[in-house]
Amino acid sequence: MSVEDKKTNPSSFSSSTIEKEQNFEKHGNKKPGGWKAMPFIIGNETFERLAAFGLFANFMVYLTREFHLDQVHASNILNIWSGLTNFAPLLGAFVSDTYAGRFRTIAFASFFSLAGMITVTLTSMLPQLHPPPCTPQQKALNQCVTASSSNVAFLFMGLILLSIGSSGIRPCSIPFGVDQFDPTTDEGKKGINSFFNWYYTSFTVVLLITQTVIVYIQDQISWKLGFGIPTLCMFCSIILFFVGTKIYVHVKPEGSIFSSIVQVLVAAFKKRKVKLPNEKEVDGNFYDPPLIGSAILSKLPSTNQFRALDKAALIMEGDLNSDGTVVNNWKLVSIQQVEEVKCLARTVPIWAAGILGFTAMAQQGTFIVSQALKMDRHLGPKFQIPAGSLGVVSFIVIGLWVPFYDRICVPTLRKITKHEGGITLLQRIGIGMVFSILSMIVAGLVEKVRRDVANSNPNPLGIAPMSVMWLFPQLILIGFCEAFNIIGLIEFFNRQFPDHMRSVANAFFSCSFALANYVSSILVTTVHNVTGTHSHPDWLTNDINAGRLDYFYYLLAGIGVLNLAYFLYVSQRYHYKGSVDIQEKPQDVELGSKVELDYYTRKNDESK
């Protein structure tokens, strides 16, 4: 079982009994660390998340207010960095699975993260690493000194170090905690479930602290202190992690699933000129060994889609030894391996639709923050809501809606539709896309009102005399979008991929976020360069009161409509995965609840 498998589908842990026993045997039958290791692991992960999320919860404001970057430049930096950070765990998971193991991967990655956080924190402390301060009046007159190339380069160095750290920590932190329990025992199974409950609880507390307390310190007191606290937390995280070294169970690397995928493609390419037998004559022509001693508990039925890949499993002369084993794994693979690759191919169109569906969410930490900075954020005469804390609204919506949906809506819909989940996974994803479109339409309407109010009531700071709560409707809709779309996609990938390939499913999901960030960056840059004329500035000009951010939101809504039409087309032609049971297989009954854990991790990344 791979790293990401455990991360995205905790219910599959029981399917790794044989593999787990073999791992413990390799370590001299060492007793699992169990709850003795949990204070160190959960404490380490809590401090690490508090550090990472606290550092970047308000980063858009830092780039515009302290580095004096225009909102387009700042937005592109965040999108590019977020995309890189979401791609990086692919490499980290491969290194961990194949070579280093989880403990070493987390250990090395933690030092990279600490180095990155120190680097970013130094940009707020040392005068030579950021431009001189700028008064609100100077900013209103566009007289601020922008960060130099060396300032931005030093900042990028810190971000790259953090991405390297994330590449090792993200794919390994949850599986490493699960490694401490033996799933072959009832006590171990209960421990795994309790671990996820504690992990999720600590994660929720971290989100609330970073989105409120840390953001408030950064916004109202000091960026030095606001960055220094997360950096100190990262240092404490590393200390806690190494204190428990002798208690941990260190599971050896288990190999990567990616080699199997490549073998199928290579074998099919080598036999591309071979003619496939008639569909009625497949018995005995394809290599279909029994799945003995494998972590795979369900055998995929042979399908007629992408038949060219079947050539990889076609037995040719000299492909098998006398004992029936394969001579060369790069020339002949099993039909099971072929069907696993087909599962990947079938989900690609759905995955592609998800990319554009996430572009609306990418705005939550960029232009919505820019809007908030130009609105009245006061609650009472003294307290002012930090612009970077508005993401809490969608988080609260998700926290309230998901349990309600799971406990009330699903049972009710199940009685009507007779479907296990109330509605199908693709229907759930489609509903999320509708909420995404609605959120951008509402965002455009609110921005039109905000801009008109600001321009009809001019003041030196350009702040519109209207409450920031006008942004709540679009944030609530984004929350519903994420509750349906993201959690639906995670569950879709986990259910539609083969049992032991859920690491690839999580990689797909991570890449969709990364590409959504890059698509958003391309759109922002294109709109910024194309929409400006001599008579009026571009839509995304630094002074949003002079620009037309509402038009940009409408553009995203239009793209969302086209994407929804594409999604409806491909979803109607999608064939759900089948299976041939080869032994009693536990059902994924806990997937709907456990899958939310990985969702919240992704969600917070988007809010940075």
N, C-alpha and C positions, 0 to 999 in steps of 0.2 A: 504494500500500500504506500502511496506516495504522500508527500508532505501536504499538498493542497487537498488531497482526498479527505484527510482528517479535518482540514479546516472548513471545507464547504459542506460536508455532510457528516456530522457527528454520529448519526444513526448507523453509519456503515462500519463503526469501529468493531462491532461484534463479528463482522465478516473477516477479520484479520487474525483469528485465533491461532491458526497454524503458524502463520508468519511471526506473531508475537512470541509464541513459545520458542521458536527457533532463535529469535533475537535474545531472549533471556538465557537460553542455553549457551549462546556465544559469549555471554558475560558471566559464565560460571554459576548459573542459576541464582544470580543476585536477586534478592528480594526487591520489588519495586519501591521507589522512594515514597510513593503514596502521599498521605497528608503531611508527613514530616517535611516534604519538599515544597509543599504549597505556600507557606509563608514567604519563602524566598522567590518562588516563581511568580505568584500573584503580586507580591510586593514589587518585584522587578518590573513586571509588565505595567502595573499601575503608574509607577514613577516614569517609565519610558513613555507611555501614552500621554501622561500629564505634561511631559517635556515637549514631545513632538507637537501635540495639538495646541498647547499653550503658546508655543513659539509662533505658530502661523495662523491662529484663529483670527487675528486682526491684521494680517500682513498686507492686505490691499491698502489699508489706511497708512501703514508705515511707509510703503513705497511712494504714495502720493503726498503725504504730509511731511515726512522726514527726508526722503530722497528727492522730492519735488519732481517726480516723474508724472507725465500726463497719464490720464486713465487708460489710454490705448496701450502705451508702453508697459504700464504696470499690469494690466490685464494679460498681455501677451507673456510677460515673465511668469505670472502665476500659472497660466495655461500650459506653457511649455514645460515648466518644472513639474507640474502635477502629472502631465503626460509621461514624462521621463520616470517619475516615481512609480507610476502604475505599470510601466513596462518592466522596470528593474526586477521585481519579484520573480519574473520568469527565469532570469539568470540565477537568482539566489536559490530558487527551488531546485533547479538543475544541479547546482554545485552541492547543495545540501544532500539531495537524494543520491547523487552519484559518487561524490568524493569526500566531503568534509564531515557530514553528519550535522545534526541540528545544534548540538551544544557549541561546537567550534564555530559554526556559521553565525549563531547569535552573538557569541563572544567577540569575534572580529568585527561584525557589523555594528555592535554597540560602541566600539571605540571610534569607528568612522562617524557614527551619529553624534557622539560627544564632540569630536573635532569639528563637525559641521556646525553644531550649535554654538560652540565657542567662537567660530569664525563669524557667524551671523550676529552674535551678541556684541562682538568687537566693533561691528559697523555702527552700533548705537553709542558705544563708549568713547572711541577714539575720534577726535575731531577730523583727523586727516582721512578717515574712512567714510565720511559722509559730508554733504555740502553744508555751508553755514546756515544757521537758523533763519527762518523767514517769517515775518509778521503776517497776520491775516490781511492787513492792508496791502502789503507787497504782493501777496498771493492773488488778491483780487485784481491788482493791476498787472499781473503776470510778470513781476519783476524778480521772482525767486531764482537763485542760482541752481541749476539742475545738477544732479550727481554726475561726476566726471566718469569717463570710461574706466579708469582704474578703480573707482568706487564700485561701479556695477560689476566689474570683473572679479573683485574680491568677494562681493556678495554672491556671485554665481559660483565661485569656488566653494563657498559654504553650502550652497544648495546642492551641488554635485556630491559633496561628501555626505550630505543627509540622504540623498537618493541611494548612494551605495549602502549606507546603513539600513535604509528601509528595505533594500533588496534582500537582506539577510534576516531581518527581524520579522517582517510581515508574514512570510510563508512558513516560518518555523516556530513562532511563539506559541500558538495554540497546540500544534502537534507535540511540541516538547512537553507541555503540561500533561497531555494525555498519555505520553510515554511513561509517566510515573506510576500509572495504574495498570494492573493486569486484567484485561477484559475477559479472561477465561474464568474469572471468579465473580460471584454476585457482589462481593465487596468492591471489586475493581469497577464493575459496571456502575454501581451506585456512586463511586468516587468520581467517575468520568462525568456523570450527569451533574453532580454537585460542583465539580470544577467549572463547568460551563455556566452554572447559575452564579457562582462567585465571580467568574470572569465578566459576565454580562453586567452584574451589579456594580462592580468596580469601574467598568467602562462607562456606565451611565453617570456615576458620580464624577468621573473625570470630565466627561462632556459638559456637565453642568458647571463645574468649576472653571474650565477653560473658557467657555462661552460667556461667563459672567465675571467672576473674580479676576482672572488673569487679564481679560480684555479691558476691564475697568481700570486695573493698575496701569496697563499700557496706554490707555486713552486719556486718563485723568491725572495720573501721578508721574510716571516716568517710564520711558521705553527701556532704559538701562535696567531698572528693577523688573520691569515686565518681561524682559528677555533673560535676565539673570536668574530669576526663580526657576523657569523651565530648564535652564542649563544645569543648575544645581540639582534639580530632580533627576536629570539624566545621569549625573555623577553618582547619585545615591542608588539609582537603578543598577548600575554596573557593580557597585559594591555588594548589593544584596544578591546579585546573580552569582558572583564568585564565592560568596560565603557558603552557599549551599552546594558547592561542587562535589564534595564527598558523599552527599546524600542522593544526588540525582542518579537516575538510570540513564545511561548513555547508549542509545540504540544505534547500531552501526548503519552506514548508508545501505540502501536497499536497491539501488539502481533506478534508472529513469525510464518512464514510459515512452519518451520521445523517440528512443532508438527503434522501438517497435513500429511506430508510425512511418519513420523513414525507410525501414526495411520493406514495408508494404509498397511504398511508392517506387523504390528502386527495383524490386522484383517485378512489379507490373510493367515498369519501363523496359526492363530487359526482355520481357516476353510480349512486348507490344505488337509484334507481327504474328504471334501465334493465334490461331482461330479457336474460339471457345466452343466447347461441345454443345449440342442441343440441350435445351433446358430439361428435357426428359432423360438425358443421359449423364446427369451430373454425379450419380453415385459411383464412388471409386475413382473419379477423375480429380477430385480436389482433396487436398491434405486437410483432414478433419480429425485430429487426435483427441482423445478424452482429456478433460481438464482435471487431471489427477494432481492433488497437492497444490492446487492453485488458489489464490485468494479470490478468484472469480467464482461466484456462486450461481450465476445464471448464464446460460449459453445463448448467444444471439442467433436467431433463425436466419437462414440464407435469404437474401432479398435480390430483386432484379434491378434495383437502382444502381447506377454507376458500375455496370457489369464489366467495364474495362479493368477495374481493380481486381475482379475475380481471377484474372490471369496470374496474379501473384501467388495464388494458392493452387494453381493448376500443376499437377504432377507431370513432370517430363522425365525422360530417360536420364538416369544418373543423379536425380535429385534426392533419392533416399538411399540410406545404407541398408545392408541386409537385415538389420534388426528393426527397420522402420523409422529410424531417426533421420533427421534432416542433415544432408551433407553440408549445405551452405545456407545460412539463414538470410542471406542477401539475394538468394535466388528462389527460395521457396518459403512461404509463410503459411500459417493455418488460416482456414476460412474464418475463424473467430477473429483473428487479427485484421482481416480484410473488412469484416462487418463493423469492427470498432472504428476503423478509419471512415467508413461510410456514415457512421453516426456523426462524426465530425463534419463531413461534407453536407449532410442534411440540415444541420443547425446553422450553417454559415449565413444563409439568407435572413434568418431570424436575428442572428447576432448583428448583422449589418444594419438592420432596421433599428436596433437598440442604440447604435452609435449616435445617430441624429436625434433620437429621443432623449439622450442625455445632455444635449447642447443647452437646453433651457435651464437645466440644473446647474450648469457651469457658470451661469450668470449670478448665482446666489452669492458668491463671494467676491464678485467684481462690480458690475454696474449697479446692482441693488445697493451695495455699500456706498457707491458714489451718489445715488439718489438720497440715501439717508443723511449723508453729510450736508445736503442742501435743504434739509427739512428741520422742523422744530422737534427735537428729541427730548424735550424736558418732560419729566414726570414730577410735578410739583415745582416749587420755586428753586430748589437746589439740585436735585438729582437729574442727570442727563443720561439717556440710554446710549451706551457705546454703539456706534454704527456696526461694528463687527459682531455684536451680540444678537443681531436680528435673526440669525439662523436658528436661534433657540425656538422661534415660533414654529417652524416646520418640524423641528425635532419633537416638540410637545404634541403636535398634531399626529405624528407617526406613533408616538408612545401611547396616545389615547386610542387611536383608531385601530391599530393592529390587534390588540387584545379584544376589542369590541367586534372586529371583523371575524376573528378566529372563533370566538365563543358564541356570538349571536348571529352574525350574518351567514356564516358558512353552514351551520346546522339548518337554518331556515331555508337557504337556497338549495341545500342537499335534498330536502323533502320535495322541492319543486322540480329540480333538474335531474334528480337521481344520480348526480355525479358526486364522487367522493369529496372533491374540493369545493363543491357548490357550483363553481364555474370552472371551465378549463383553464390551464395555465396561459394559453395564448389569448383567451378572452381577458384574463386579468392584466396581461401586458398591454393589450389594446386599450383597456380602460385607462391605464396609466398614461398612455400616449395622448388620450383625449384630455386628461387633466393637464398635461404638459402644454398642449395648445391653448387651453383656456387660461392657464397661468400667464402666458405671454400676451394674450389679448388683454387681459385685465391689467397687466403691467404697462402695456402701451396706453391704455385709457387713463390710468392713474398718473403716468408720466406726463401726458398731455395736460391734465388738470394742474399738476405740480408746476410745470413750466409756465403755464399761463398765469398762475398765481404769483410766481416768482417775478416774472417780467412786468406784471401790473403793480407790483409792490417792490420796486427796486431798493436795494440797500447795498452797502459796500461789500458785504460777504456773500451776497447773492442767495441768501437763505429764504426759502418760501415760508410765509406765515401759515403753515398747515402742518398738522401733527404727522409724525413719522408712522403713526398707526394706519395711515392710508395705505401703507405697503403691506399690511398684514394679510389682506385678501389674496394677493398673489403668492405670498409665502405659504399661506394655508393650502392653496391649490398645488403648489410645488410639493408640499408635504404629502398630499394625497397622491400626487404623481409618483413620488418615490415609494410610497407604501404599496402601490399596485405594481408599478413598472419594475423597480429594482428587485424587490423581494420575489416578484413573479419570475423574473429572468434567472435569478439564482436558483430557484426551485426547478425551473424548466431545464436548465443546463444539468443540474444534478440528477434529475429523473431521466433525462433523455440520453445521457452519456452512459457508456458501460460502467459497471460497478467500480472497477479499479482505475478508471480514466477521469475521475472527477477532479484530479489535479489539472487536467487539460481544461475541464469545464471552468474552474476558477480562473485559469489563465486567460481563457476567452473573455470572461467577465471583466477581469482587470484590464485587458487590452481595449475593451469597448470604452471604458472610462478614459483611458489614455488617448485614444483616437478622438473621442468626443472633445477633449480639451484642445487637441490640435485643430479639429474642425472649427471650433469656436475661435481659436487664434487666427485661422485663415480668414474666417468671416469678418472678424473685427478689423484685421489689416486691410482687407479688400474694401470694406465699407468706408473705412477711414481715408483710403487713397482715392476712391472713385466718386464719392458723393459731394465733395467740396467743389465750389466754383468761386469765381471772383466776387460774386454778389453775396454769397452766404457761405459760412463755414461748413465743414462736413458734419454728418449726423453725430459723430462720436468725438467732437472737439472737446478739449479739456474743460471748457466752460459749458456744462450741460444745459445751462439756461439759454445758451445761444445755439446749441446743437438740436438734433431731433432724435433723441434716444428712443422716443416712442415709435418712430419709423423702424428702428432696428428691432424692437420687440415684435412689431408686426411682421417683419421679414422672417424672424424665427418662427412665428406662428404659421406663416405661409409654408415655410420649409417643413414644418411639423405636419401640416395637412397632407402635403405630397408624400411624406414619409409614412403617414398613417395609411394612405391609399396603397402604397407599396407593401406595407406590412399585411394589410387585409388580403392582398393578392397572394403573397407567399404563404401566409398562414392557412389559407383555404386548401392549399396543395401540399401541406405538410403531412407526413405520415408518422404517427407516434411509434416509438420503439417497441418492439415485441421482445419476448424472451422464451426460452425453453428451459424450464427448471430442471437442474441436474441434482439438486438436493434441496432440502427444506431451507428456504431463504427468508430471513426476517424482513418484514415490510418496513418501508421508510416512514413509519408512523410519526416519528419525531421531527421529520425534515421541516415541516412548516414552522415549527417553533424555533429549532436550532438555527435554521437558515438565516433568521433575523440577525443573529450575532455578526455574521460576516457582512451583512448589509450595513449595519451601523458603522463598521470600520470604513467601508467605502464612502458612506455618506459624509463622514467627517472629513475625509480627504477632499471631497468636493467643496466643502465649506471653507477650506484654507485659503 
